[in-house]
């Protein structure tokens, strides 16, 4: 065998880099499953969900022991809890939205990419035969799933706790009309869905921040700090109409769902703002993630 043939044989046997990176059937599904397992099996994330579940339980126990004397005492919907356990869900969401939910979601979103980049596992993840775009989509899907689980935890625990302590009855809406128990449960489910959708803009911001650094603590702190800063800005009247452009401005807009005639066009416009944040910051995260030198 000639030297040329000896040199050509190993080259022919070597796998092509393009072929190795070719997508395989079911790789995306396995990637999504792996991401969900990593998010929901992490002890820190489980502990955060347990702490969040304690919020409606603590509120329900406090109201049961010491009923508010005036409807204006405490957060919105607190005065109606004793008459209908469904309002415990709304009260718990009202209390959780400004601080607890952004904290939990910010930790997971900030850690999504930066956590694996910092530990070095992201290099091995990129050897999976899928594109970086699909890897980023899997990260985004995992963060969204955790955010949905957090909101559902508040909703389900609040509903069960409220039903046990105060019972579930036909709901009196903010407009003064009373609807059946089944219709009331449907309204509560719509509120939960609205809250999940309202957090998507913040999730996109956190995902983008997570692609900027390999230090997970810095990414988590920056994401949570962003939510706090925007929330503070939203409370400054001097900003005027500019406040309506902040992703936190319509988080409490689920009260519109508790009216007899729901203005769905208004709710759609509010959620459209979240969609704008998702498009802008997911595009920025994609541009950063697909061009950064991660494997070096």
C-alpha positions in Angstrom: 0.0 0.0 0.0 1.4 3.4 -1.0 2.0 6.2 1.5 -0.7 8.2 -0.2 -3.2 5.3 0.4 -2.1 5.0 4.0 -2.7 8.7 4.5 -6.1 8.6 2.7 -7.5 5.7 4.7 -7.6 7.3 8.1 -9.0 10.5 6.6 -11.8 8.5 4.9 -12.5 6.6 8.2 -12.7 9.8 10.2 -16.2 11.0 10.9 -17.2 14.2 9.2 -17.9 17.1 11.6 -20.9 18.1 9.6 -22.2 14.6 9.7 -21.7 14.3 13.5 -23.6 17.5 14.0 -26.5 16.3 11.8 -29.8 16.2 13.7 -31.0 12.7 14.7 -34.5 11.6 15.0 -35.9 12.3 18.5 -32.9 14.4 19.6 -35.0 17.5 20.2 -37.5 15.5 22.3 -34.8 14.0 24.4 -33.2 17.4 24.8 -36.5 18.9 26.1 -37.0 16.0 28.4 -33.5 16.3 29.8 -34.0 20.0 30.4 -37.3 19.5 32.3 -35.7 16.8 34.4 -32.8 19.1 35.2 -35.1 22.0 36.2 -37.5 20.1 38.3 -35.1 17.7 39.9 -32.8 20.4 41.2 -33.2 20.6 45.0 -33.0 24.4 45.0 -35.9 24.7 42.6 -38.0 22.2 44.5 -37.4 24.0 47.7 -38.4 27.3 46.1 -41.7 25.8 45.0 -42.3 24.4 48.5 -41.7 27.9 50.0 -44.1 29.4 47.4 -46.8 26.9 48.3 -46.5 28.1 51.9 -47.8 31.6 50.9 -51.5 30.7 50.3 -51.4 28.4 53.3 -50.0 31.1 55.6 -52.6 33.7 54.3 -55.4 31.3 54.7 -54.4 30.4 58.3 -53.9 34.0 59.2 -57.3 35.0 57.9 -59.0 32.0 59.6 -57.4 33.0 63.0 -57.9 36.7 62.7 -60.5 37.8 60.1 -59.8 41.3 58.7 -62.3 43.8 60.2 -62.4 46.0 57.2 -62.4 45.1 53.5 -59.6 47.6 52.8 -57.3 46.0 55.4 -54.5 44.1 53.6 -54.1 43.3 49.9 -56.9 43.2 47.3 -59.4 40.4 47.6 -58.4 39.7 51.2 -61.8 40.8 52.5 -63.6 38.3 50.4 -61.6 35.2 51.4 -63.8 34.3 54.4 -66.9 34.3 52.2 -65.4 32.2 49.4 -62.2 30.2 49.4 -61.6 30.9 45.7 -60.5 34.5 46.6 -57.6 33.0 48.5 -56.1 32.1 45.1 -56.5 35.7 44.0 -55.1 37.1 47.2 -52.1 34.8 47.1 -51.3 35.8 43.5 -51.7 39.5 44.4 -49.1 39.1 47.2 -46.8 36.8 45.2 -46.6 38.7 42.0 -44.5 41.8 43.1 -41.8 39.8 44.9 -42.0 36.0 45.3 -42.8 35.0 41.7 -40.2 37.3 40.1 -37.6 36.0 42.7 -38.3 32.3 41.9 -38.5 32.8 38.1 -35.5 35.2 38.1 -33.3 32.6 39.8 -34.2 29.8 37.3 -34.1 32.1 34.3 -30.8 33.6 35.2 -29.3 30.2 35.9 -30.6 28.6 32.7 -27.6 29.2 30.5 -25.1 30.8 32.8 -25.3 27.9 35.2 -24.3 25.3 32.7 -21.7 27.6 31.1 -20.1 28.2 34.5 -20.0 24.5 35.4 -18.7 23.5 32.0 -21.6 21.2 31.2 -22.8 23.4 28.4 -19.9 22.4 26.2 -21.0 18.8 26.4 -24.6 19.8 25.9 -23.6 21.4 22.6 -22.3 18.0 21.4 -25.9 16.8 21.2 -26.9 16.5 17.5 -29.2 19.6 17.5 -28.5 23.2 16.7 -27.7 25.9 19.2 -31.1 27.4 18.4 -32.8 24.3 19.6 -30.7 24.2 22.7 -31.7 27.8 23.5 -35.4 26.9 22.8 -35.1 24.0 25.2 -33.7 26.4 27.9 -36.5 28.8 27.3 -39.1 26.0 27.5 -37.6 24.8 30.8 -37.8 28.3 32.3 -41.4 28.7 31.0 -42.4 25.3 32.4 -41.0 26.2 35.8 -42.8 29.6 35.8 -46.0 27.9 34.9 -45.5 25.4 37.7 -44.8 28.2 40.2 -48.1 30.0 39.3 -50.0 26.7 39.3 -48.6 25.9 42.7 -50.0 29.1 44.1 -53.3 28.5 42.4 -53.8 24.9 43.3 -52.6 25.2 46.9 -54.7 28.3 47.3 -57.8 26.6 46.0 -57.4 23.5 48.1 -56.6 25.6 51.2 -59.4 28.0 50.6 -61.9 25.2 50.0 -60.9 23.4 53.3 -60.9 26.6 55.4 -63.7 28.6 53.9 -65.5 26.5 51.3 -66.1 27.1 47.7 -69.2 29.0 46.7 -70.6 31.0 43.8 -68.4 34.0 43.1 -69.3 37.6 43.4 -67.4 39.5 40.7 -65.9 43.0 41.0 -68.9 44.3 39.0 -71.2 43.0 41.7 -72.7 40.2 39.7 -72.8 36.6 41.0 -71.8 33.7 38.9 -72.0 29.9 39.5 -69.3 27.9 41.2 -68.2 26.3 37.9 -68.1 29.7 36.2 -66.1 31.1 39.1 -63.5 28.3 38.9 -63.2 29.0 35.2 -62.5 32.7 35.9 -59.8 31.6 38.4 -58.2 29.4 35.8 -58.2 32.3 33.4 -56.5 34.5 36.0 -53.8 31.9 36.5 -53.3 31.6 32.7 -53.1 35.4 32.5 -50.5 35.6 35.2 -48.3 32.9 33.5 -48.6 34.8 30.2 -47.7 38.1 32.0 -44.4 36.7 33.2 -43.2 35.7 29.7 -41.6 39.1 29.1 -39.6 38.9 32.3 -38.6 35.3 31.4 -37.2 36.6 28.1 -35.2 39.3 29.8 -33.8 36.7 32.3 -32.8 34.3 29.5 -31.0 37.1 27.7 -29.1 38.1 30.8 -28.2 34.4 31.3 -26.4 34.4 28.0 -24.2 37.3 28.9 -22.1 35.7 31.6 -20.7 32.4 32.8 -21.2 33.3 36.4 -24.7 32.0 37.4 -24.9 34.1 40.7 -24.3 37.3 38.7 -27.0 36.3 36.1 -29.5 35.4 38.8 -28.8 38.6 40.8 -29.0 40.8 37.7 -32.3 39.2 36.6 -33.9 39.6 40.0 -32.5 43.1 40.3 -34.0 44.0 36.9 -37.5 43.0 38.1 -37.1 45.0 41.3 -35.8 48.1 39.5 -38.6 48.0 36.9 -41.2 47.5 39.7 -39.9 50.6 41.5 -40.0 52.6 38.3 -43.5 51.5 37.7 -44.5 53.2 41.0 -43.1 56.6 40.0 -46.1 58.8 38.7 -43.7 61.3 37.1 -42.8 58.8 34.4 -46.4 59.2 33.1 -47.3 57.1 30.1 -43.8 55.5 29.9 -44.9 53.2 32.8 -47.3 51.4 30.5 -44.2 50.2 28.5 -42.7 48.4 31.5 -43.2 44.6 31.6 -44.5 44.8 35.2 -47.2 47.5 34.5 -50.0 45.1 33.7 -49.1 42.2 36.0 -52.1 43.0 38.2 -54.4 43.4 35.3 -56.1 40.1 36.0 -58.8 42.0 37.9 -60.4 42.7 34.5 -61.2 39.0 34.2 -63.3 39.3 37.4 -65.9 41.5 35.7 -69.2 40.3 34.1 -68.2 41.7 30.7 -64.5 41.1 30.2 -62.7 43.5 27.9 -60.7 40.9 26.0 -59.3 43.5 23.6 -57.6 45.3 26.6 -56.2 42.1 28.0 -54.9 41.2 24.5 -53.1 44.5 24.2 -51.5 44.0 27.6 -50.3 40.6 26.7 -49.1 42.0 23.4 -46.6 44.1 25.4 -45.2 40.9 26.8 -45.0 39.4 23.4 -42.9 42.4 22.3 -40.5 41.8 25.1 -40.3 38.1 24.2 -39.5 38.8 20.6 -36.9 41.5 21.4 -35.0 39.7 24.2 -35.3 36.2 22.8 -33.8 37.5 19.5 -31.0 39.2 21.5 -30.4 36.0 23.5 -30.3 33.9 20.2 -27.8 36.4 18.7 -25.6 36.1 21.7 -25.9 32.4 22.2 -25.4 31.3 18.6 -22.3 33.5 18.2 -20.5 33.2 21.5 -17.5 31.0 21.9 -18.7 28.4 24.4 -16.7 25.3 23.4 -13.3 26.9 23.7 
